[in-house]
Amino acid sequence: MDKKSERIVERLKARIESYNWDEDATDSGVVYSVGDGIAFVKGLQDVLSGELLRFSEGLYGLAMNLEEDQVGVVLLGADHEVRENDRVYRTSHVVDTPVGDALLGRVVDALGNPIDAKGTVDATERSPIENPAAPVMARQSVNQPLFTGWKIIDAMIPIGKGQRELIIGDRQTGKTSLAVNAILNQKDQDVICIYVAIGQKASTVTRLVDQLDRNGAMDYSVVVASPADDMASLQYIAPYTGASIAEYWMNKGKDVLIIYDDLSKHAVAYRTISLLLRRPSGREAYPGDVFYLHSRLLERSAKLSEKMGGGSMTALPIVETQAGDISAYIPTNVISITDGQLFLNLDDFNSGKRPAVDSGLSVSRVGSAAQTHAMKHVANSLKLELANYADLMSFAQFSTDIDASTKQILDHGERLTELLKQGVHEPLSHDLMILSLFLNRYGYLDKLKVESVLEFESFMHNMIQTEYPGIIEQLNDGFRLEEKLIEEIKLALDQVLETFQVSGYES
């Protein structure tokens, strides 16, 4: 080291030694460098991981990197007012959010602050955004169905209360619509819904809130929004805020449905933060703990034991794929954490099959344990029928000479595929869904033309509700299909089909 460098070092040492620290140096520190929403702070000797830190300008940050000589802080706001040598203070608190019934019907940001111009949230309780997941002994097996209102899901890929079911597919394949329909279907079901929007356009979130409001769903819902123009730090904490809001009701013994839309953007926000904090990158530049990022979030979903109140939190995380590649890093991570996945196929979507759920790649690992007796009865052969249809379709495309039995399977599969189609924002109640699938189970479907299937379904629902209300009452009484009820439904459907054909609906 030359004499000039030695003099510079000596001067720096003298300045550090003579620095005027506060009375308690461990409770405050000094900004060493700042930029891109990240501040590196020196002097916070006893700071905790995840602790909330206050900057002199009233700005707050989250302590994430605890290094030997500095602390990496993620700022929860704009960094243009933070300067080098600014004072930073410990708060001895972690990031928390307001919780409680006052949040119902509200739209809040990632910190739980209202952003819907409806005034303040009068919440009396607050909860840390990071809470440990319920231990195994505090849980019970999934034993109650959560009805989504989608025929193809409730019949073949059922979801139970407390389950974590991944919705995965390319962009613009109907993933959000699938989740929103599930929220709309919880009306009068005594289920509270939380929708967490991560990295979406603010206009998209506004349209979604309007849709929920028009259908009366905001009465039992909370929207946590961290749009695309939010800082990466706020997008990072948004799903944890939503989980804490949901946990409040779960711990009160209530059933909660939470949508994370979507965790791909959440992982990107975390990757941004990690790279700016100079953490080592791994596969696809994600940090090594990106798996823990989502596992500690989704493990908080549970069906609590009766001793703990019996509440539940059902999670529907959404992950976006690129060109249908479910073997990418984030999709495989989340698939391994969840209890099944609903895979949306882009080709099916473009060909007019809505919802575009791929029955072959989709699976529910625990939901069938909670499926109703009636639904199991009418839907137990659906997957096999659709698989046979898909297999034969691939061969039939290359041949014009098809035998009678193959043609029968193809014709039936075409009608069944048509029956499982459903419009967006048109959830179907469970009793009417059972009647729809009854058509397939007992051969009524094959008596219809393909183009008349959905028309007859709607006609049948209206007639059964008006002319045979006793059938609806019996179905809703435990959702069981006994022999006597099956015969009653058959007689009713014979009459409905005859009326449909005589009325000229099917020419």
C-alpha positions as CSV (number, residue, x, y, z in Angstrom):
1,M,0.0,0.0,0.0
2,D,1.4,3.4,-1.0
3,K,1.6,6.4,1.4
4,K,-1.4,8.1,-0.3
5,S,-3.6,5.0,0.3
6,E,-2.4,4.7,3.9
7,R,-3.4,8.3,4.6
8,I,-6.9,7.7,3.2
9,V,-7.4,4.5,5.3
10,E,-6.2,6.4,8.4
11,R,-8.6,9.2,7.8
12,L,-11.5,6.7,7.4
13,K,-10.6,4.9,10.6
14,A,-10.5,8.3,12.4
15,R,-13.9,9.3,11.1
16,I,-15.5,5.9,12.1
17,E,-14.0,6.0,15.6
18,S,-15.1,9.6,16.2
19,Y,-18.6,9.1,14.8
20,N,-21.4,10.4,17.0
21,W,-23.5,7.3,17.6
22,D,-26.9,7.5,19.5
23,E,-27.0,6.5,23.2
24,D,-28.0,2.9,22.2
25,A,-25.9,2.1,19.1
26,T,-27.5,-1.4,18.8
27,D,-31.0,0.1,18.2
28,S,-30.0,2.3,15.3
29,G,-27.7,2.2,12.3
30,V,-26.6,4.3,9.3
31,V,-27.4,3.9,5.6
32,Y,-24.3,2.7,3.9
33,S,-25.7,2.6,0.3
34,V,-29.1,2.7,-1.3
35,G,-30.6,2.0,-4.7
36,D,-33.2,0.0,-6.6
37,G,-35.4,-0.3,-3.5
38,I,-32.6,-1.8,-1.4
39,A,-30.6,-0.2,1.4
40,F,-27.5,-1.6,3.0
41,V,-27.2,-0.5,6.7
42,K,-24.4,-0.6,9.2
43,G,-24.6,-0.6,12.9
44,L,-27.8,-2.6,13.6
45,Q,-26.0,-5.2,15.8
46,D,-29.1,-6.9,17.4
47,V,-31.6,-6.7,14.5
48,L,-33.8,-9.7,13.8
49,S,-34.5,-11.3,10.5
50,G,-37.7,-10.0,9.1
51,E,-37.8,-7.1,11.5
52,L,-39.4,-3.8,10.5
53,L,-37.0,-0.9,10.4
54,R,-37.8,2.8,10.4
55,F,-35.9,5.3,8.3
56,S,-35.6,8.9,9.4
57,E,-38.0,10.0,6.6
58,G,-40.8,7.9,7.9
59,L,-40.2,5.2,5.4
60,Y,-40.1,1.5,6.5
61,G,-38.0,-1.4,5.4
62,L,-37.8,-5.2,6.0
63,A,-34.5,-6.6,7.3
64,M,-33.7,-9.6,5.0
65,N,-29.9,-10.1,4.8
66,L,-28.1,-10.3,8.2
67,E,-24.4,-10.1,7.2
68,E,-21.3,-9.9,9.4
69,D,-20.8,-6.2,8.8
70,Q,-24.1,-4.9,7.3
71,V,-27.8,-5.5,7.0
72,G,-29.6,-5.7,3.7
73,V,-32.9,-3.9,3.9
74,V,-35.8,-4.2,1.4
75,L,-37.6,-0.8,1.4
76,L,-41.4,-0.8,1.6
77,G,-41.7,2.3,-0.5
78,A,-39.9,4.6,-2.8
79,D,-36.1,5.0,-2.2
80,H,-35.6,8.5,-3.6
81,E,-35.8,10.2,-0.2
82,V,-33.3,7.9,1.4
83,R,-29.7,9.1,1.4
84,E,-26.4,7.8,2.4
85,N,-25.6,8.3,6.2
86,D,-29.4,8.6,7.0
87,R,-30.3,7.1,10.4
88,V,-32.2,3.8,10.6
89,Y,-34.0,2.7,13.7
90,R,-35.2,-0.7,15.0
91,T,-38.9,-1.2,15.8
92,S,-38.6,-4.6,17.4
93,H,-41.7,-5.6,15.4
94,V,-42.2,-7.6,12.3
95,V,-44.5,-6.6,9.4
96,D,-48.1,-7.1,10.3
97,T,-51.6,-6.5,8.8
98,P,-55.0,-5.6,10.2
99,V,-57.3,-8.6,10.4
100,G,-61.0,-9.1,11.2
101,D,-64.5,-8.7,9.9
102,A,-63.9,-5.0,9.1
103,L,-61.9,-6.1,6.1
104,L,-64.9,-7.9,4.4
105,G,-65.8,-6.1,1.2
106,R,-62.6,-4.1,1.1
107,V,-59.7,-3.9,-1.3
108,V,-56.4,-3.4,0.5
109,D,-52.7,-3.2,-0.4
110,A,-49.9,-5.5,0.6
111,L,-49.6,-3.9,4.0
112,G,-53.4,-4.1,4.7
113,N,-54.1,-0.4,4.0
114,P,-57.3,0.3,2.2
115,I,-57.1,1.4,-1.5
116,D,-60.8,1.4,-2.4
117,A,-61.7,4.9,-1.4
118,K,-64.2,3.6,1.2
119,G,-62.4,5.1,4.2
120,T,-60.3,3.6,6.9
121,V,-60.5,-0.1,8.0
122,D,-61.8,-0.2,11.6
123,A,-59.9,-3.4,12.5
124,T,-59.2,-3.8,16.2
125,E,-56.7,-6.7,15.7
126,R,-53.4,-7.1,13.8
127,S,-51.5,-10.2,12.9
128,P,-47.9,-10.7,11.7
129,I,-47.8,-11.6,8.0
130,E,-45.5,-14.5,8.7
131,N,-47.0,-17.1,11.0
132,P,-45.9,-20.7,11.6
133,A,-48.1,-23.3,9.9
134,A,-50.4,-25.4,12.1
135,P,-48.7,-28.5,13.4
136,V,-49.8,-32.0,12.3
137,M,-51.5,-32.7,15.5
138,A,-53.7,-29.6,15.2
139,R,-55.0,-30.8,11.8
140,Q,-57.5,-33.3,10.6
141,S,-58.0,-35.1,7.3
142,V,-59.8,-33.3,4.5
143,N,-63.4,-34.5,4.9
144,Q,-65.7,-31.7,3.6
145,P,-66.1,-30.7,-0.1
146,L,-65.6,-27.2,-1.4
147,F,-67.9,-26.8,-4.3
148,T,-66.3,-24.7,-7.1
149,G,-69.4,-24.6,-9.4
150,W,-67.4,-26.1,-12.3
151,K,-68.8,-29.4,-13.5
152,I,-65.5,-30.8,-14.7
153,I,-63.8,-30.0,-11.4
154,D,-66.4,-31.0,-8.8
155,A,-67.0,-34.2,-10.7
156,M,-63.5,-35.4,-11.6
157,I,-60.9,-33.3,-9.7
158,P,-62.8,-32.5,-6.5
159,I,-61.4,-30.0,-3.9
160,G,-61.9,-30.4,-0.2
161,K,-61.8,-27.8,2.5
162,G,-58.2,-27.4,3.7
163,Q,-56.7,-28.6,0.4
164,R,-54.1,-26.8,-1.8
165,E,-55.0,-27.3,-5.4
166,L,-52.8,-25.7,-8.0
167,I,-54.2,-24.0,-11.1
168,I,-51.6,-24.1,-13.8
169,G,-51.5,-23.3,-17.5
170,D,-50.3,-20.8,-20.2
171,R,-51.4,-17.2,-20.1
172,Q,-54.9,-16.4,-21.4
173,T,-56.3,-19.9,-20.8
174,G,-58.8,-19.0,-18.1
175,K,-56.9,-19.6,-14.9
176,T,-58.3,-16.5,-13.1
177,S,-61.8,-17.2,-14.4
178,L,-61.6,-20.6,-12.9
179,A,-60.7,-19.1,-9.5
180,V,-63.2,-16.3,-9.7
181,N,-66.0,-18.8,-10.5
182,A,-65.1,-20.6,-7.3
183,I,-65.5,-17.4,-5.3
184,L,-68.9,-16.6,-6.9
185,N,-70.0,-20.2,-6.0
186,Q,-69.4,-19.6,-2.3
187,K,-72.4,-17.3,-2.0
188,D,-74.6,-18.6,0.8
189,Q,-72.1,-21.4,1.5
190,D,-70.7,-19.7,4.6
191,V,-67.2,-19.5,3.1
192,I,-65.1,-16.4,3.3
193,C,-62.9,-15.7,0.2
194,I,-59.6,-13.9,-0.1
195,Y,-58.2,-12.9,-3.6
196,V,-54.5,-11.9,-3.7
197,A,-53.5,-10.2,-7.0
198,I,-49.7,-10.2,-7.5
199,G,-48.1,-8.2,-10.3
200,Q,-51.3,-7.8,-12.3
201,K,-52.4,-4.6,-14.1
202,A,-54.4,-2.3,-11.8
203,S,-57.1,-2.1,-14.5
204,T,-57.4,-5.9,-14.5
205,V,-57.8,-6.0,-10.7
206,T,-60.4,-3.2,-10.9
207,R,-62.5,-5.1,-13.4
208,L,-62.3,-8.2,-11.2
209,V,-63.5,-6.3,-8.2
210,D,-66.4,-4.9,-10.2
211,Q,-67.3,-8.4,-11.3
212,L,-67.3,-9.7,-7.7
213,D,-69.3,-6.6,-6.6
214,R,-72.0,-7.0,-9.3
215,N,-72.5,-10.6,-8.2
216,G,-72.7,-9.8,-4.5
217,A,-69.5,-11.7,-3.8
218,M,-67.6,-8.7,-2.2
219,D,-69.9,-9.2,0.9
220,Y,-67.9,-12.2,1.9
221,S,-64.6,-11.4,0.1
222,V,-61.4,-9.4,0.6
223,V,-59.1,-8.4,-2.2
224,V,-55.4,-7.9,-1.5
225,A,-53.8,-6.1,-4.4
226,S,-50.2,-5.5,-5.2
227,P,-50.3,-4.5,-8.9
228,A,-47.5,-4.5,-11.4
229,D,-46.5,-0.9,-10.6
230,D,-45.8,-1.8,-7.0
231,M,-42.3,-2.3,-5.8
232,A,-41.0,-5.9,-5.8
233,S,-40.9,-5.8,-2.0
234,L,-44.7,-5.2,-1.8
235,Q,-45.4,-7.9,-4.3
236,Y,-43.2,-10.2,-2.2
237,I,-45.2,-9.8,1.0
238,A,-48.7,-9.6,-0.5
239,P,-49.5,-13.3,-0.4
240,Y,-48.3,-13.6,3.2
241,T,-50.6,-10.7,4.1
242,G,-53.5,-12.5,2.5
243,A,-52.7,-15.7,4.3
244,S,-52.7,-13.9,7.7
245,I,-56.0,-12.3,6.9
246,A,-57.4,-15.7,6.1
247,E,-55.9,-17.3,9.2
248,Y,-57.8,-15.0,11.4
249,W,-61.1,-16.6,10.3
250,M,-59.7,-20.1,10.1
251,N,-58.6,-19.9,13.7
252,K,-62.2,-18.7,14.5
253,G,-63.6,-22.0,13.2
254,K,-64.7,-20.6,9.8
255,D,-64.0,-21.9,6.3
256,V,-61.8,-19.7,4.0
257,L,-60.9,-19.9,0.4
258,I,-57.8,-18.0,-0.7
259,I,-56.6,-17.4,-4.3
260,Y,-52.9,-16.5,-5.0
261,D,-52.9,-15.0,-8.5
262,D,-50.2,-15.7,-9.3
263,L,-47.1,-17.3,-7.7
264,S,-45.0,-17.1,-10.9
265,K,-44.9,-13.3,-10.5
266,H,-44.4,-13.7,-6.8
267,A,-41.3,-15.8,-7.5
268,V,-40.0,-13.2,-10.0
269,A,-40.5,-10.4,-7.4
270,Y,-38.5,-12.5,-4.9
271,R,-35.8,-13.2,-7.4
272,T,-35.5,-9.4,-8.1
273,I,-35.1,-8.7,-4.4
274,S,-32.6,-11.5,-3.9
275,L,-30.4,-10.4,-6.8
276,L,-30.4,-6.8,-5.6
277,L,-29.4,-8.1,-2.1
278,R,-26.4,-9.8,-3.9
279,R,-27.6,-13.3,-2.9
280,P,-26.1,-16.1,-5.0
281,S,-28.4,-17.2,-7.8
282,G,-29.2,-20.7,-8.9
283,R,-31.3,-22.4,-11.5
284,E,-33.0,-19.8,-13.8
285,A,-31.4,-17.1,-11.6
286,Y,-33.7,-17.9,-8.7
287,P,-32.2,-18.0,-5.3
288,G,-31.8,-21.4,-3.6
289,D,-34.6,-20.8,-1.1
290,V,-37.3,-20.1,-3.6
291,F,-38.9,-23.5,-2.8
292,Y,-39.1,-22.4,0.9
293,L,-40.7,-19.2,-0.3
294,H,-43.9,-21.0,-1.5
295,S,-43.8,-24.0,0.8
296,R,-44.0,-21.8,4.0
297,L,-46.9,-20.0,2.4
298,L,-49.0,-22.9,1.2
299,E,-48.3,-25.0,4.3
300,R,-50.4,-22.5,6.3
301,S,-53.5,-23.9,4.5
302,A,-55.1,-26.6,6.6
303,K,-58.2,-28.2,7.9
304,L,-57.9,-27.7,11.7
305,S,-59.0,-30.4,14.2
306,E,-62.3,-30.0,16.1
307,K,-60.3,-29.3,19.2
308,M,-58.7,-26.3,17.4
309,G,-62.1,-25.1,16.2
310,G,-62.5,-27.1,13.0
311,G,-61.8,-24.1,10.7
312,S,-60.2,-24.5,7.3
313,M,-58.1,-22.5,4.7
314,T,-58.3,-23.9,1.2
315,A,-55.7,-22.5,-1.2
316,L,-55.9,-22.2,-5.0
317,P,-52.5,-21.0,-6.1
318,I,-52.1,-20.0,-9.7
319,V,-48.9,-20.6,-11.7
320,E,-48.3,-19.5,-15.3
321,T,-46.4,-21.8,-17.7
322,Q,-44.5,-21.0,-20.9
323,A,-45.7,-23.1,-23.9
324,G,-47.2,-25.7,-21.6
325,D,-43.9,-26.6,-19.9
326,I,-44.9,-27.9,-16.5
327,S,-41.4,-29.2,-15.9
328,A,-39.9,-25.7,-15.4
329,Y,-38.5,-24.7,-12.1
330,I,-41.4,-22.8,-10.4
331,P,-44.2,-25.1,-11.7
332,T,-42.4,-28.3,-10.5
333,N,-41.7,-26.6,-7.1
334,V,-45.4,-25.7,-6.6
335,I,-46.7,-29.0,-7.9
336,S,-44.6,-30.8,-5.3
337,I,-46.0,-28.6,-2.5
338,T,-49.7,-28.8,-3.4
339,D,-52.3,-31.6,-3.2
340,G,-53.1,-31.8,-6.9
341,Q,-53.3,-29.5,-9.9
342,L,-55.8,-28.3,-12.5
343,F,-53.9,-28.1,-15.8
344,L,-55.4,-25.8,-18.4
345,N,-54.6,-26.8,-22.0
346,L,-54.1,-23.9,-24.5
347,D,-55.1,-26.1,-27.5
348,D,-58.4,-27.1,-25.8
349,F,-59.1,-23.5,-25.0
350,N,-58.5,-22.4,-28.6
351,S,-60.7,-25.1,-29.9
352,G,-63.7,-23.9,-27.8
353,K,-63.5,-26.2,-24.8
354,R,-64.3,-24.0,-21.8
355,P,-63.1,-24.5,-19.2
356,A,-60.0,-25.9,-20.8
357,V,-59.2,-28.3,-18.0
358,D,-57.1,-31.3,-19.2
359,S,-58.7,-34.3,-17.4
360,G,-55.6,-36.4,-18.1
361,L,-52.9,-34.1,-16.5
362,S,-55.2,-32.8,-13.8
363,V,-55.4,-34.6,-10.5
364,S,-56.8,-34.2,-6.9
365,R,-54.9,-36.2,-4.4
366,V,-57.2,-35.7,-1.4
367,G,-60.4,-34.1,-2.6
368,S,-62.2,-37.3,-3.5
369,A,-62.2,-38.2,0.2
370,A,-64.6,-35.3,0.6
371,Q,-66.7,-35.9,-2.5
372,T,-70.4,-36.4,-1.9
373,H,-72.0,-39.8,-2.3
374,A,-74.3,-38.6,-5.2
375,M,-71.4,-37.1,-7.1
376,K,-69.3,-40.2,-6.7
377,H,-72.2,-42.3,-8.0
378,V,-72.8,-40.3,-11.2
379,A,-69.1,-39.3,-12.0
380,N,-67.1,-42.4,-11.2
381,S,-66.6,-43.4,-14.8
382,L,-66.0,-39.9,-16.3
383,K,-62.2,-39.9,-16.4
384,L,-62.1,-43.3,-18.1
385,E,-64.7,-42.3,-20.7
386,L,-62.8,-39.1,-21.6
387,A,-59.5,-41.0,-21.7
388,N,-61.0,-43.6,-24.1
389,Y,-62.4,-40.8,-26.2
390,A,-59.1,-38.9,-26.4
391,D,-57.2,-42.1,-27.4
392,L,-59.6,-43.1,-30.1
393,M,-59.8,-39.5,-31.4
394,S,-56.1,-39.5,-32.1
395,F,-56.4,-42.6,-34.2
396,A,-59.8,-41.7,-35.9
397,Q,-58.2,-38.6,-37.4
398,F,-56.1,-40.9,-39.7
399,S,-58.8,-43.3,-40.7
400,T,-62.2,-43.1,-42.4
401,D,-63.1,-46.8,-41.7
402,I,-64.4,-46.9,-38.1
403,D,-66.3,-49.8,-36.7
404,A,-69.6,-49.4,-34.9
405,S,-68.2,-49.8,-31.3
406,T,-65.5,-47.2,-31.9
407,K,-68.0,-44.8,-33.5
408,Q,-70.3,-45.2,-30.4
409,I,-67.4,-44.3,-28.1
410,L,-66.5,-41.3,-30.2
411,D,-70.1,-40.1,-30.4
412,H,-70.6,-40.5,-26.7
413,G,-67.3,-38.8,-25.9
414,E,-68.3,-35.8,-28.1
415,R,-71.5,-35.4,-26.2
416,L,-69.8,-35.8,-22.8
417,T,-67.2,-33.1,-23.8
418,E,-70.1,-30.8,-24.7
419,L,-71.9,-31.5,-21.4
420,L,-68.8,-30.5,-19.4
421,K,-68.6,-27.1,-21.2
422,Q,-69.6,-24.2,-19.0
423,G,-69.7,-20.4,-19.4
424,V,-67.5,-18.1,-17.4
425,H,-69.1,-16.6,-14.3
426,E,-71.8,-19.2,-14.5
427,P,-71.3,-21.4,-11.4
428,L,-73.7,-24.4,-11.1
429,S,-75.1,-25.5,-7.8
430,H,-74.2,-29.0,-6.7
431,D,-77.7,-30.4,-6.9
432,L,-78.2,-29.3,-10.6
433,M,-74.7,-30.5,-11.3
434,I,-75.6,-34.0,-10.1
435,L,-78.7,-34.0,-12.4
436,S,-76.5,-33.0,-15.4
437,L,-74.0,-35.8,-14.8
438,F,-77.0,-38.2,-14.2
439,L,-77.7,-37.7,-17.9
440,N,-74.4,-39.3,-18.8
441,R,-74.5,-42.0,-16.1
442,Y,-77.9,-43.4,-17.2
443,G,-77.7,-43.0,-21.0
444,Y,-79.9,-39.9,-21.6
445,L,-76.9,-38.1,-23.2
446,D,-76.8,-40.5,-26.1
447,K,-80.4,-39.7,-27.0
448,L,-79.5,-36.1,-27.8
449,K,-77.8,-34.4,-30.7
450,V,-74.4,-32.9,-29.8
451,E,-75.5,-29.3,-30.5
452,S,-78.6,-29.8,-28.3
453,V,-76.8,-31.1,-25.2
454,L,-76.3,-27.8,-23.4
455,E,-79.7,-26.5,-24.5
456,F,-81.4,-29.6,-23.0
457,E,-79.3,-29.3,-19.8
458,S,-80.6,-25.8,-19.2
459,F,-84.2,-26.9,-20.2
460,M,-84.0,-29.9,-17.8
461,H,-82.7,-27.7,-14.9
462,N,-85.6,-25.3,-15.2
463,M,-88.2,-28.1,-15.5
464,I,-86.9,-30.1,-12.6
465,Q,-86.8,-27.0,-10.4
466,T,-90.4,-25.9,-11.3
467,E,-92.2,-29.3,-11.9
468,Y,-90.3,-31.6,-9.6
469,P,-89.1,-29.6,-6.5
470,G,-89.2,-32.7,-4.3
471,I,-86.2,-34.1,-6.3
472,I,-84.2,-31.0,-5.5
473,E,-85.1,-31.2,-1.8
474,Q,-84.1,-34.8,-1.6
475,L,-80.8,-34.2,-3.4
476,N,-79.9,-31.3,-1.1
477,D,-80.6,-33.5,2.0
478,G,-77.1,-34.9,2.3
479,F,-76.5,-35.3,-1.5
480,R,-77.2,-39.1,-1.5
481,L,-78.6,-41.1,-4.4
482,E,-80.6,-44.0,-3.0
483,E,-82.4,-46.4,-5.3
484,K,-85.8,-44.8,-4.8
485,L,-84.5,-41.3,-5.7
486,I,-82.7,-42.7,-8.7
487,E,-86.0,-44.1,-10.0
488,E,-87.8,-40.8,-9.4
489,I,-85.1,-38.9,-11.3
490,K,-85.4,-41.4,-14.2
491,L,-89.2,-41.0,-14.5
492,A,-88.8,-37.2,-14.3
493,L,-86.1,-37.1,-17.0
494,D,-88.1,-39.4,-19.3
495,Q,-90.9,-36.8,-19.1
496,V,-88.5,-33.9,-19.5
497,L,-86.9,-35.4,-22.6
498,E,-90.2,-36.2,-24.2
499,T,-91.4,-32.6,-23.6
500,F,-88.1,-31.2,-25.0
501,Q,-88.5,-33.3,-28.2
502,V,-92.2,-32.6,-28.6
503,S,-91.8,-28.9,-28.1
504,G,-89.6,-28.8,-31.1
505,Y,-86.4,-27.7,-29.3
506,E,-84.5,-30.6,-30.9
507,S,-85.4,-30.8,-34.6
